[in-house]
Amino acid sequence: MNVYKINTADELIKGNPYVGRGIVIGKSADGTKACLAYFIMGRSANSRNRIFTEKGGEVFTEPFDLSKVEDPSLIIYRAVRNYGKDVIVTNGDQTDTIYDGLAAGKSFSEALTTRAFEPDRPNFTPRISGILHLDGDFTYEMSILKSADADGSVCNRYTFTYAALAGLGHFLHTYITDGTPIPTFTGEPERIEIPDSIDDLANKLWDALDENNKISLYVRYIDLKDGTVENRMINKNA
C-alpha cells in the first residue's frame, strides 16, 4: 500500500452516491496558488432546494425557492469567510464560531471546542471545517467533529495540520456513502491531486459527484505572491 499516493477525484468520489458535504484544501501543482473547494449534496427536497451565492468574498448557502423551505437551521449558513489573511471554510454556522474565536485570540481548534456534530438524529452529521493560513508560508488545518457512538452521547474532535505541498490537497467529507443512518466519515482526510487550473479542479470534482444528489460547488484559487483570487461556482439549480 502506497500511503503517499495522491488520488484523483474520480478515484475518491465517482460511483459513490453520497459523500455528503466536502472540503478540499491544498496547493496547485506549480506551487503558486492556495486552493480550496467546497461542495454540498442532498437527498431530501429541503436539502436540494439550495444554491451558493458569493457576496464580498464570502460564500453563502441560500434557498433556491423560498416557498419550498422547510427547516433552514442546518442548511442555510455562511460557508466561506475571510479573517485577515486566513480563509475559513465549513459545512455549517461554525464558520462564524471560528471567526469569532480567532477575533478573541483563540486558535482554530480552540474555537471549535464550543461546537459539536449536528443534532440530526440518527445521522449526527459531522461538522467539517478548514482554514487556510496565508500570512507567511502557506499552511492549513482541517477539523471534524463527530459523534463517538450511535446515540450521540458525546462528541469527538479531530484536528489535522498540514504544510502545503505542490500538487497535493486533502479532502474531508461528512459521510462514507449513502445509508440508513448515513455512515460518518472515518480516518484522516484523503490525499487528492490539485491541478494548476481552477477549471480542471472544478470540472473534475463536479463531474465525479453523483448526478442525482449533487447540488453546488465552489472553488477558489489564491495567488500566493500577490493574493489575486480566482473563483468558480456551479449551481445545479440555475
C-alpha positions as CSV (number, residue, x, y, z in Angstrom):
1,M,0.0,0.0,0.0
2,N,1.4,3.4,-1.0
3,V,0.4,5.8,1.8
4,Y,1.8,8.7,-0.2
5,K,-0.4,8.1,-3.3
6,I,-2.2,11.2,-4.5
7,N,-5.7,10.2,-5.6
8,T,-7.8,11.7,-8.3
9,A,-11.4,13.0,-7.7
10,D,-12.7,10.0,-9.8
11,E,-10.9,7.6,-7.5
12,L,-12.3,9.1,-4.3
13,I,-15.8,10.1,-5.4
14,K,-17.0,8.6,-8.7
15,G,-19.6,5.9,-8.3
16,N,-20.3,6.8,-4.7
17,P,-23.9,8.0,-4.4
18,Y,-23.5,10.1,-1.3
19,V,-20.4,11.6,0.3
20,G,-22.4,14.5,1.7
21,R,-20.6,17.8,2.0
22,G,-16.9,18.0,1.2
23,I,-14.0,20.3,1.7
24,V,-10.7,20.2,-0.3
25,I,-7.7,22.3,0.6
26,G,-4.2,22.2,-1.0
27,K,-1.7,23.8,-3.3
28,S,-1.6,23.9,-7.1
29,A,0.9,21.6,-8.9
30,D,3.1,24.5,-9.9
31,G,3.2,25.7,-6.2
32,T,1.9,29.2,-6.9
33,K,-1.6,29.0,-5.6
34,A,-3.5,28.1,-2.5
35,C,-6.7,26.2,-3.4
36,L,-10.0,25.4,-1.6
37,A,-13.2,23.7,-2.8
38,Y,-16.5,23.2,-1.0
39,F,-19.4,21.2,-2.3
40,I,-22.8,20.2,-1.0
41,M,-25.1,17.3,-1.8
42,G,-28.6,16.5,-0.7
43,R,-31.2,13.7,-0.6
44,S,-34.3,15.5,0.7
45,A,-36.2,18.2,-1.2
46,N,-35.3,20.6,1.6
47,S,-31.6,19.9,1.2
48,R,-31.7,20.1,-2.6
49,N,-33.5,23.4,-2.6
50,R,-30.3,25.4,-2.3
51,I,-27.7,27.4,-4.2
52,F,-24.4,29.0,-3.4
53,T,-24.0,32.8,-3.6
54,E,-21.0,35.0,-3.1
55,K,-21.0,38.4,-1.6
56,G,-17.9,40.4,-0.8
57,G,-15.6,37.4,-0.9
58,E,-17.9,35.4,1.3
59,V,-19.9,32.3,0.2
60,F,-23.4,31.5,1.5
61,T,-25.8,28.7,1.0
62,E,-29.3,30.1,0.3
63,P,-32.7,28.8,-0.7
64,F,-33.3,28.4,-4.4
65,D,-37.1,28.6,-4.0
66,L,-38.1,30.4,-0.7
67,S,-41.6,29.0,-0.9
68,K,-40.3,25.4,-0.5
69,V,-38.1,26.0,2.5
70,E,-39.0,23.6,5.4
71,D,-36.2,23.9,8.0
72,P,-33.4,26.4,7.3
73,S,-31.5,25.7,10.6
74,L,-28.9,23.3,9.3
75,I,-28.8,24.1,5.6
76,I,-28.5,27.9,5.4
77,Y,-25.2,29.3,6.5
78,R,-22.0,31.2,5.6
79,A,-19.7,28.6,4.1
80,V,-16.6,30.7,3.3
81,R,-15.4,33.7,5.3
82,N,-12.1,35.6,5.4
83,Y,-10.4,36.6,8.6
84,G,-7.4,38.8,7.8
85,K,-5.3,36.7,5.5
86,D,-6.9,33.5,6.7
87,V,-9.7,31.8,4.9
88,I,-12.3,29.8,6.8
89,V,-14.5,27.1,5.1
90,T,-17.0,24.9,6.8
91,N,-20.2,22.9,6.3
92,G,-22.3,25.0,8.8
93,D,-22.6,28.0,11.0
94,Q,-19.4,27.1,12.8
95,T,-17.8,29.3,10.2
96,D,-18.8,32.2,12.4
97,T,-17.8,30.4,15.5
98,I,-14.2,30.0,14.1
99,Y,-14.2,33.7,13.0
100,D,-15.3,34.9,16.5
101,G,-12.8,32.6,18.2
102,L,-9.9,33.9,16.1
103,A,-11.0,37.5,16.9
104,A,-10.9,36.6,20.6
105,G,-7.3,35.3,20.3
106,K,-8.2,31.6,20.1
107,S,-6.7,29.1,17.7
108,F,-8.8,27.2,15.1
109,S,-9.1,24.1,17.2
110,E,-9.8,26.1,20.4
111,A,-12.7,27.9,18.8
112,L,-14.3,24.6,17.8
113,T,-14.3,23.2,21.3
114,T,-17.6,25.0,21.8
115,R,-19.3,23.1,19.0
116,A,-20.3,19.5,18.3
117,F,-21.8,17.4,15.5
118,E,-25.2,18.4,14.1
119,P,-28.3,17.3,16.1
120,D,-29.9,15.5,13.1
121,R,-30.6,12.1,14.8
122,P,-29.9,9.4,13.8
123,N,-27.2,10.6,11.3
124,F,-25.5,13.1,13.7
125,T,-23.8,14.7,10.7
126,P,-20.2,15.7,11.4
127,R,-19.2,19.3,11.3
128,I,-16.3,19.6,9.0
129,S,-14.1,22.8,8.8
130,G,-10.9,24.1,7.3
131,I,-8.7,27.1,7.5
132,L,-6.0,28.4,5.1
133,H,-3.2,30.3,6.8
134,L,-1.8,32.7,4.1
135,D,0.3,35.1,6.2
136,G,3.8,33.7,5.5
137,D,4.3,30.1,4.5
138,F,1.0,28.6,3.4
139,T,-0.2,26.0,5.8
140,Y,-3.7,24.7,6.5
141,E,-5.8,22.9,9.1
142,M,-8.9,20.7,8.9
143,S,-11.3,19.5,11.6
144,I,-14.1,17.1,12.0
145,L,-16.4,17.0,15.0
146,K,-18.4,13.7,15.1
147,S,-20.4,11.5,17.5
148,A,-18.5,8.9,19.5
149,D,-21.4,6.5,19.3
150,A,-24.7,5.7,17.7
151,D,-26.6,7.6,20.5
152,G,-24.9,10.9,20.0
153,S,-23.9,10.9,23.7
154,V,-20.5,12.7,23.3
155,C,-18.5,14.5,20.6
156,N,-15.0,13.5,19.5
157,R,-13.0,16.4,17.9
158,Y,-10.1,15.8,15.5
159,T,-7.8,18.5,14.0
160,F,-5.3,17.9,11.2
161,T,-2.5,20.3,10.4
162,Y,-0.7,20.4,7.1
163,A,2.3,22.0,5.5
164,A,1.2,22.8,1.9
165,L,3.0,20.7,-0.8
166,A,2.7,21.4,-4.5
167,G,0.1,19.3,-6.3
168,L,-1.3,17.8,-3.0
169,G,-4.6,18.5,-1.3
170,H,-6.6,16.9,1.4
171,F,-10.3,16.0,1.1
172,L,-12.6,15.8,4.1
173,H,-16.3,14.8,3.7
174,T,-19.2,14.1,6.0
175,Y,-20.2,10.6,5.0
176,I,-18.6,7.4,3.7
177,T,-21.6,6.7,1.4
178,D,-25.4,6.5,1.5
179,G,-27.2,4.5,4.2
180,T,-29.7,4.5,7.0
181,P,-28.4,6.0,9.1
182,I,-25.7,7.6,6.9
183,P,-22.3,6.3,7.9
184,T,-20.0,9.0,9.2
185,F,-16.6,9.7,7.6
186,T,-13.7,7.9,9.3
187,G,-9.9,8.3,9.4
188,E,-7.7,11.1,8.1
189,P,-8.6,13.5,5.3
190,E,-7.9,11.8,2.0
191,R,-5.0,12.8,-0.3
192,I,-6.2,14.4,-3.5
193,E,-4.4,15.9,-6.5
194,I,-4.6,19.7,-7.1
195,P,-4.1,20.7,-10.7
196,D,-2.7,24.1,-11.8
197,S,-6.0,25.1,-13.5
198,I,-9.0,26.0,-11.3
199,D,-11.3,24.8,-14.1
200,D,-9.6,21.4,-14.1
201,L,-10.3,21.0,-10.4
202,A,-13.8,22.4,-10.6
203,N,-14.8,20.1,-13.5
204,K,-13.2,17.0,-12.0
205,L,-15.0,17.4,-8.7
206,W,-18.3,18.3,-10.3
207,D,-18.2,15.5,-12.8
208,A,-17.2,12.9,-10.2
209,L,-20.2,13.8,-7.9
210,D,-23.3,11.7,-8.1
211,E,-25.7,13.4,-10.7
212,N,-28.8,12.9,-8.6
213,N,-27.5,14.2,-5.3
214,K,-25.0,16.9,-6.1
215,I,-26.2,20.5,-5.6
216,S,-23.5,23.1,-5.6
217,L,-19.7,23.5,-5.8
218,Y,-17.4,26.5,-5.1
219,V,-13.7,26.6,-5.9
220,R,-11.2,29.3,-5.1
221,Y,-7.6,29.7,-6.2
222,I,-5.4,32.4,-4.4
223,D,-2.1,33.5,-5.8
224,L,0.5,33.1,-3.1
225,K,2.6,36.1,-4.3
226,D,0.1,38.8,-4.9
227,G,-3.2,37.5,-3.3
228,T,-5.1,37.6,-6.6
229,V,-8.3,35.5,-6.2
230,E,-10.0,33.4,-8.9
231,N,-13.4,31.7,-8.3
232,R,-15.6,29.2,-9.9
233,M,-19.2,28.5,-8.7
234,I,-21.5,25.8,-10.1
235,N,-25.2,25.5,-9.0
236,K,-27.4,22.7,-10.2
237,N,-30.4,24.9,-9.6
238,A,-29.7,27.6,-12.1
